[in-house]
Structure formats: structure tokens, C-alpha cells
Amino acid sequence: MSYREGIIFKISSPNTDKIYIGCSSLPLKKAVSGLRASAKFRKLSCNVLFQAGEIKSEVLAKFQEITVLEMRKKMGIIQAQNLDKCVNTNRAGRTNAERYQDTKRQLKKYQENKDACNRRHALANMRIRGLPPRPLTILKYNITDEEIAECCKR
């Protein structure tokens, strides 16, 4: 096992209530600038914050003599405490069993709200395409003429 120094940090923006939680063995300034550089060329979950404008970064925890695996587990705990605000798409430090349980919970939540989710997607697709949905979709999700007119105006 390789032991090293490490930090868990938070990136936030005054323009949004969302946060990104990350970890690194680099100093905070280098970790954030590396993340910002990567975000320019790759689709990262923290792009939302960088696009919102000015960002603030702070160290949440500092470690001496810690393995990467232990640091990721601690980061996962912090992410779980901030699930409602966290933009991270993957929660760090989860076991396969925990990931499976989370996926089951998400699937159950989707099954319970399937029609509402699909209706939201139909409205979003109308806005993107500028075209009304198919007649079957209109009937199935009770899409009104006003919603169609609002979504399809350009």
C-alpha cells in the first residue's frame, strides 16, 4: 500500500447552490486548475460550476499518511452528506454492493414516477426540436395545446 498526503476539497459558485467535492494529493490550487483545464476538453460533472462564473474552492479535510482508497472512502462520506447539492455523478468509495443498492433505489423511484419523468422528457424534447410530439405521446402524457405552443415557438 502506498501512503501519501492528500486533501478533500469543495468547489462552489456564488451563482449556484451546487457544489463539487473532489480529492487530490496535489495542493488545492493545482488540483482546481487541473480540474478546470480538464473541464475545457471533457464533459465533467463540475462543468456546471465552471460555466456559472466565478468559483470558490476550500479544503474540507487534510490527511497525512493515507492511502488513495481510504481517502476516496472519506470523500464518499462527505458526498453522501451533501447529496442534494453535489454535482458529482459518481460517489467515491462505494462497494459494488452499495452501488447495486443505490441503483435499485433509483430504479424503484423511476418506476414510481415513470409517467412524470417521461412527460418531462417529452416537453424538453419539444423545446429542443421545436416540433410537437406524436399524437400518441400527447394523449399518453396529457400534453396541452398551450404547452405545445409554448415549447414550439421560436
Kinemage of the C-alpha trace (Angstrom):
@kinemage 1
@onewidth
@group {chain A} dominant
@subgroup {mainchain}
@vectorlist {calphas} color= white
{ca met a 1} P 0.000 0.000 0.000
{ca ser a 2} L 1.191 3.462 -0.853
{ca tyr a 3} L 0.694 6.158 1.778
{ca arg a 4} L 0.663 9.832 0.897
{ca glu a 5} L -0.636 13.249 1.835
{ca gly a 6} L -3.998 14.260 0.488
{ca ile a 7} L -6.860 16.717 0.633
{ca ile a 8} L -10.594 16.588 0.126
{ca phe a 9} L -11.833 19.839 -1.346
{ca lys a 10} L -15.073 21.565 -2.289
{ca ile a 11} L -15.709 23.793 -5.305
{ca ser a 12} L -18.735 26.085 -5.211
{ca ser a 13} L -20.015 29.114 -7.071
{ca pro a 14} L -21.920 32.080 -5.650
{ca asn a 15} L -24.123 31.932 -8.770
{ca thr a 16} L -25.493 28.446 -7.992
{ca asp a 17} L -26.178 26.332 -4.913
{ca lys a 18} L -24.410 23.289 -6.409
{ca ile a 19} L -21.041 22.007 -5.176
{ca tyr a 20} L -18.362 19.598 -6.411
{ca ile a 21} L -16.375 17.505 -3.942
{ca gly a 22} L -13.038 16.088 -5.002
{ca cys a 23} L -9.822 14.707 -3.602
{ca ser a 24} L -6.200 15.079 -4.630
{ca ser a 25} L -2.652 14.577 -3.454
{ca leu a 26} L -1.808 17.951 -5.024
{ca pro a 27} L -2.158 21.330 -3.305
{ca leu a 28} L -5.626 22.890 -3.633
{ca lys a 29} L -4.686 25.491 -6.247
{ca lys a 30} L -3.059 22.907 -8.544
{ca ala a 31} L -5.917 20.431 -8.103
{ca val a 32} L -8.552 23.025 -9.049
{ca ser a 33} L -6.572 24.400 -12.002
{ca gly a 34} L -6.050 20.842 -13.301
{ca leu a 35} L -9.765 20.154 -12.972
{ca arg a 36} L -10.588 23.397 -14.777
{ca ala a 37} L -8.212 22.515 -17.620
{ca ser a 38} L -9.751 19.033 -17.940
{ca ala a 39} L -13.248 20.515 -17.921
{ca lys a 40} L -12.458 22.553 -21.037
{ca phe a 41} L -11.912 19.419 -23.111
{ca arg a 42} L -14.025 16.766 -21.376
{ca lys a 43} L -17.597 16.555 -20.178
{ca leu a 44} L -17.193 16.584 -16.391
{ca ser a 45} L -19.850 16.921 -13.715
{ca cys a 46} L -18.111 20.045 -12.362
{ca asn a 47} L -18.552 21.900 -15.689
{ca val a 48} L -21.804 23.326 -14.299
{ca leu a 49} L -19.827 25.247 -11.692
{ca phe a 50} L -17.126 26.496 -14.058
{ca gln a 51} L -19.793 27.698 -16.509
{ca ala a 52} L -21.671 29.502 -13.723
{ca gly a 53} L -18.812 32.002 -13.469
{ca glu a 54} L -16.586 32.705 -10.514
{ca ile a 55} L -15.785 29.705 -8.291
{ca lys a 56} L -14.642 29.347 -4.709
{ca ser a 57} L -12.599 26.403 -3.510
{ca glu a 58} L -11.812 25.285 0.007
{ca val a 59} L -10.147 22.357 1.724
{ca leu a 60} L -12.621 20.254 3.703
{ca ala a 61} L -10.117 17.756 5.113
{ca lys a 62} L -6.361 17.312 5.079
{ca phe a 63} L -4.648 13.955 5.573
{ca gln a 64} L -1.155 12.675 6.291
{ca glu a 65} L -0.165 9.077 5.593
{ca ile a 66} L -3.399 7.942 3.934
{ca thr a 67} L -3.982 5.547 1.071
{ca val a 68} L -5.913 6.640 -2.003
{ca leu a 69} L -8.637 4.088 -1.239
{ca glu a 70} L -9.119 5.389 2.321
{ca met a 71} L -9.215 8.983 1.083
{ca arg a 72} L -11.844 8.108 -1.557
{ca lys a 73} L -13.978 6.393 1.107
{ca lys a 74} L -13.838 9.517 3.272
{ca met a 75} L -14.716 11.639 0.244
{ca gly a 76} L -17.720 9.373 -0.428
{ca ile a 77} L -18.980 10.006 3.112
{ca ile a 78} L -18.759 13.771 2.564
{ca gln a 79} L -20.519 13.432 -0.813
{ca ala a 80} L -23.320 11.430 0.824
{ca gln a 81} L -23.814 14.200 3.394
{ca asn a 82} L -24.315 16.711 0.560
{ca leu a 83} L -26.283 14.603 -1.944
{ca asp a 84} L -28.882 17.296 -2.634
{ca lys a 85} L -26.261 19.905 -3.656
{ca cys a 86} L -23.474 17.693 -5.008
{ca val a 87} L -22.955 17.593 -8.809
{ca asn a 88} L -20.642 14.566 -8.651
{ca thr a 89} L -22.085 11.827 -10.852
{ca asn a 90} L -20.185 9.034 -9.110
{ca arg a 91} L -19.976 8.684 -5.361
{ca ala a 92} L -16.487 7.737 -4.297
{ca gly a 93} L -15.590 4.787 -2.106
{ca arg a 94} L -18.724 2.713 -2.713
{ca thr a 95} L -18.515 -1.036 -2.812
{ca asn a 96} L -20.230 -2.965 -5.595
{ca ala a 97} L -22.969 -3.966 -3.137
{ca glu a 98} L -23.626 -0.304 -2.210
{ca arg a 99} L -23.658 0.712 -5.878
{ca tyr a 100} L -26.145 -2.096 -6.590
{ca gln a 101} L -28.436 -0.956 -3.746
{ca asp a 102} L -28.293 2.669 -4.928
{ca thr a 103} L -29.154 1.588 -8.469
{ca lys a 104} L -32.094 -0.483 -7.164
{ca arg a 105} L -33.367 2.556 -5.228
{ca gln a 106} L -33.065 4.798 -8.283
{ca leu a 107} L -34.846 2.267 -10.469
{ca lys a 108} L -37.671 1.926 -7.940
{ca lys a 109} L -38.004 5.719 -7.749
{ca tyr a 110} L -38.152 5.887 -11.552
{ca gln a 111} L -40.792 3.125 -11.723
{ca glu a 112} L -42.954 5.050 -9.246
{ca asn a 113} L -42.609 8.319 -11.217
{ca lys a 114} L -42.202 6.948 -14.744
{ca asp a 115} L -45.046 8.899 -16.364
{ca ala a 116} L -43.970 12.209 -14.811
{ca cys a 117} L -40.354 11.623 -15.924
{ca asn a 118} L -41.385 10.705 -19.465
{ca arg a 119} L -43.713 13.711 -19.661
{ca arg a 120} L -40.847 15.999 -18.623
{ca his a 121} L -38.640 14.426 -21.303
{ca ala a 122} L -41.345 14.867 -23.948
{ca leu a 123} L -41.657 18.583 -23.096
{ca ala a 124} L -37.869 19.011 -23.100
{ca asn a 125} L -37.591 17.285 -26.477
{ca met a 126} L -40.281 19.599 -27.872
{ca arg a 127} L -38.258 22.637 -26.749
{ca ile a 128} L -35.041 21.251 -28.237
{ca arg a 129} L -36.521 20.166 -31.559
{ca gly a 130} L -39.126 22.893 -31.918
{ca leu a 131} L -41.614 20.267 -33.097
{ca pro a 132} L -44.774 18.938 -31.461
{ca pro a 133} L -44.717 15.346 -30.193
{ca arg a 134} L -46.573 12.497 -31.844
{ca pro a 135} L -50.323 12.251 -31.196
{ca leu a 136} L -49.882 9.137 -29.043
{ca thr a 137} L -47.402 10.983 -26.803
{ca ile a 138} L -49.800 13.928 -26.480
{ca leu a 139} L -52.599 11.609 -25.345
{ca lys a 140} L -50.466 9.440 -23.088
{ca tyr a 141} L -48.901 12.318 -21.122
{ca asn a 142} L -51.825 14.784 -21.306
{ca ile a 143} L -49.823 17.489 -23.052
{ca thr a 144} L -51.965 20.581 -23.548
{ca asp a 145} L -52.159 22.817 -26.616
{ca glu a 146} L -50.713 25.695 -24.550
{ca glu a 147} L -47.662 23.606 -23.651
{ca ile a 148} L -47.175 22.643 -27.293
{ca ala a 149} L -47.458 26.259 -28.410
{ca glu a 150} L -45.042 27.431 -25.711
{ca cys a 151} L -42.444 24.756 -26.463
{ca cys a 152} L -42.636 25.041 -30.257
{ca lys a 153} L -42.435 28.839 -30.596
{ca arg a 154} L -39.112 30.088 -31.895
